[in-house]
Amino acid sequence: MCCKTNRRFLLLYASQKGQAEAIAEEICQQAKEHGFEADLHCISKSDKYNLETEKDPVVIVISTTGTGEPPDTAVKFVKGIGNTTLPANHFSHLRYGLLGLGDSEYTFFCNGGKIVDKRLQQLGAQRFCEVGLADDAVGLELVVEPWIAGLWIALDQEFASRKEDPNQCDKSASGCVGTVSDSRIASKIEHLKIGDSKVDNSFLPNITVHSVLHGSEPSLSQSAPPLSQSALTIPALPPEYLDVQIEESSEQVPNMLWHSESPVFQVPVTKAVRLTTDDAIKKTLFLEIDISKTTFSYQPGDAFNVICPNYTNEVEDLLDILGLLEKKDSLVCLKVKVGTKKRGATLPQYIPEKATVKFILTWCLEIRAVVKKAFLRSLVEYTTDAGEKRRLQELCSKQGSSDYNTFIRDAGACLLDLLHTFPTCRPPLSLLIEHLPKLQARPYSAASSNLFRPGKMSFIFNILEFASPLGQLRRGVCSGWLATLTAPILQPSTKDEELFVPEISISPRPVNIFHLPEDPSLPLIMVGPGTGIAPFIGFLQHRQKLKEEHKDWIFGETWLFFGCRHKARDYLFQDELRHFVDNGTLTHLKVCFSRDTPAMIQTGSPRYVQDNLRLFNKEIDRILLQEKGYFYLCGDAKNMAKDVNDTLVDILISEKGVDKLEALKILATLRDEKRYLQDIWA
């Protein structure tokens, strides 16, 4: 009999920073309560499953990274299903459901999930439930929770249809397969909004605790009515699965390069320069590193990773609160708990053997990560004060979703913020390792060409500064660390300090497509306000050397749209850009200043790069659609990237006389042809 009676489904996740994995694990935990068996695997573990022979339903949870790309763990999978030689019925036996994670502040929202969904459909697979697209900009749980609730309904229907038709597994998707229509599932999901009385929460415990209010305004530490007087529906307690033993030992501990999916290179920083004035709103640094003694190679436009540690003072603070200061240099022995209820529990691969407590907190765990609801639920069990327990329960409950978004997610509250806010909360080290994600390397764009500066690579960045939820000034994990590391060469005061050469560790990014066209005769438009100018400095350096070395080549025109706040404070690479214009490498330089004096603004000068683009709509239309040119966009995704995209849509509507839908299709075609390329970040 081909259809199994144990109601098994294959559950795959593709995660970049751990969110998709955490949601898949939540689905896995809930599955048993609903009478299903989830076979959970990372989508990269192709040896653990086979979609070509899979007979049971498949559920995929997939995030989006970069400029709308699938996460690194899904690159091989996407390449495999993208094989153009596969027949149109290759996956006709497959029934699947897909939950995509994304951020609507990026232009290509949830594109990782959309790519997989579209390709599975092209290969004959059919959905057994509606696709879910969750938006981190407003809170993933607004879609995730009702989608998961609807998943159980869809799976019930799917397995019921298989019982009615025992031969279903051998029939093609276009045959008489028992089908639950997307519209039926969608209508059911409409009744599964968070807080709706129709949601089946029977598998969740109801906890009613009455808190004593100390004020009317809610905060991280306290709530207000009606939440403070409500009965709470809180998540089930995640099963603990790690056994941690701290052992005294004098054995050698690993360095930070012990584990990486890409080769790691330790390189010296040979130059550090402040690019902005002291009164600039943002501090921008330029660093040059020496790669001449390594096998590291790059093209202009490539991004690479910088491997960075957590802040020493934050690690020390965490050690102190957890009572581990005296044991910080002791070795940690990790084992999977005997009898754990967590399915597929394994040791985290990013924590090496023979690592000390301090090493793990410094190099392995993202201690600044925003605390997820599952972690909050676990922290309740290690909090002794009744009022603090109640508040943690509220923050992870369905009824407290608004407070969670305000005081945790939007505020960027991390574990340290919670431990200072709730003094009786004292989790063990094992809980941190179970719930905190891997410390991620930070990506930066190369701002140089190896042709122009052989053996050297440059990059620029703003030193990120912001207030913590408790009002303390924080710097970005990597940008602040780099600024501190290179301070002696930024402002040398003695001869000894002038000789100081700091080193950093870098690794290549697995996917880089932000490159110059192979044909140098094609024109290109570059849009890069602020530090978004970085890859275009590399482009222009490269073009200059090619022009010098190949005087018989034909080179297309080059346009650069650059913007900053103040001409006198943060006009990055001003001298270099003028030089590129003077020697003919850069054909057109269009610069705008958004916050210069009102008198300058009153002249009608454009304030933002998109304003400048509108002034040259005919040239943009000509370059992109008539001359098959390239459009590159680099910078902040939150506003600029969307504004530029909208501007391009308006230009196409105006110049081609098409409607908005057709304009969007033209841009989608340019992107598919890799002539509209983005390198953007949050």
Secondary structure, 3 states (H helix, E strand, C coil): CCCCCCCEEEEEEECCCCHHHHHHHHHHHHHHHCCCEEEEEECCCCCCCCCCCCCCCEEEEECCECCCECCHHHHHHHHHHCCCCCCCCCCCCCEEEEEEEECCCCCCCCHHHHHHHHHHHHCCCEECCCCEEEECCCCCHHHHHHHHHHHHHHHHHHHHHHHHCCCHHHCCCCCCCCCCCHHHHHHHHHCCCCCCCCCCCCCCCEEECCCCCCCCCCCCCCCCCCHHHCEEECCCCCCCCEEEEEECCCCCCCCCCCCCCCCCEEEEEEEEEECCCCCCCCCEEEEEEECCCCCCCCCCCCEEEEECCCCHHHHHHHHHHCCCHHHCCCEEEEEECCCCCCCCCCCCCCCCCCEEHHHHHHHHECCCCCCCHHHHHHHHCCECCHHHHHHHHHHHCCCCHHHHHHHHHCCCCCHHHHHHHCCCECCCHHHHHHHCCECCCEEEECCCCCCCCCCEEEEEEECCEEECCCCCEEECHHHHHHHHHHHHHHCCCCHHHHCCCCEEEEEECCCCCCCCCCCCCCCEEEECCHHHHHHHHHHHHHHHHHHHHCCCCCCCCEEEEEEECCHHHHCCCHHHHHHHHHCCCCCEEEEEECCCCHHHHHCCCCCCHHHHHHHCHHHHHHHHHHCCCEEEEEEEHHHHHHHHHHHHHHHHHHHHCCCHHHHHHHHHHHHHCCCEEEEEEC
